[in-house]
């Protein structure tokens, strides 16, 4: 493989030979190349395309101690403060002065990757020393390609760290991705530091630096040792080579960047006057690194308030509001009424119904985001429609007195227990107050007393007694 890659670099200017060499290098037995195989290195669709790792493992920013002891590898974590994912390529302590890190992510994006907008770099270096063994010794680069017109993008990186010695070095190269989407694929490789070869035990996740190899249920897509065809191999050891590797040219839309920004075809440096010719344009990373997926998306949220009781004077529409949100700011949320009478008003975030009888009804609402993540909530609404009051009047009665005295009889009404009922006299003698009709006769009299009781809804009952 080294021989082929030497040929690839030597004939870089001849596109036909370059493509032939890559075809020979990358189209070996299927078992040896698990990166989107088959078809050859073409993503079958949006992520996740690999064994998924729960997003909780990525949470929190870890400490990255300077070696020794050896803490080298690839650290991947999500900063809770901004939700962005960072890949930290961290130097190993044993063996040699340089380490190579290659990798890529695949994600659906609504706009192309943009430096200092949704992609941020830190710790990148560009050695332009004209000394033969230092020209492009560190030539840190990243780039992107649009894999299809649906918004599927690959972002790749090719960086070199330098061992920390005597208080100096380049221990970390960082790439931070602030992406909104459903999921993301990772394909990660490093030259490591000899034995053991780079593997899932050198990929650390989240603040707790949990190794990928320790996560139950995860298996590498290829199931074999990570392989990478791009190591430059100019020097005697990959750990001392200048970083002059070039990934696979891509005929679609894409760009490449180094420490100074976007690489242009005319870029040239004293130690490499053809730098822009070599490194500008669109490339894809087709190494068979350690592969895994994780979700970028958090589930949306939908929620009613507390269960509620509603009293109505007449049967009219009752509307119960709910709130809906998405932690990732995704648009295109779909809100559905799963259970319950009436209909959902998604414009005003509420469900409405007109009760047909007193009692309780249960509503279940659902929200679905473009990634298929869902949330539910339930509320119980108890409604009562007012009934007219029922007048409670004394029976007809005859009262004998030896001398005139005040006569009082109870006069009132009952209803559903909502509000106040006021009873008034509509005919006859006496007065009604505080639920009592009272009258003081001054002679023998026979009279009818008319009574009207009105509740807070204006419903009435009427009656009379003698």
Secondary structure, 3 states (H helix, E strand, C coil): CHHHHHHHHHCCCCHHHHHHHHHHHHCCCHHHCCCCCCCCCCCCCCCCCCCECCHHHHECCCCCCCCCCCCCEEEEEECCCCCCEEEEEECCCCCCCEEEEEEEEEEECCCCCCECCCEEEECCCEEECCCCCCEEEEECEEEEEECCCCCEEEEEEEEEEEEEECCEEECEEEEEECCCCCEEEEEEEECCCCCCCCCHHHEEECCCCEEHHHCCCCCCCCCCCCECCCCCCCCCCCCCCCCCCCCEECCCCEEEEECCEECCCCCCECCECCHHHHHCCCEECCCECEEEEEECCCCCEEEECCCEEEEECCCCEEEEEEEEECCCCCCCCEEEEEECCCEEECCCCEEEEECCCCEEEEEEEEEECCCCCEEEEEEEEEEEECCCCEEECCCCCCCCCCCCCEEEEECEEECCCCCCCEEEEEECCCEEECCEEEEECCCCCCCCEEEEEECCCCCEEEEEEC
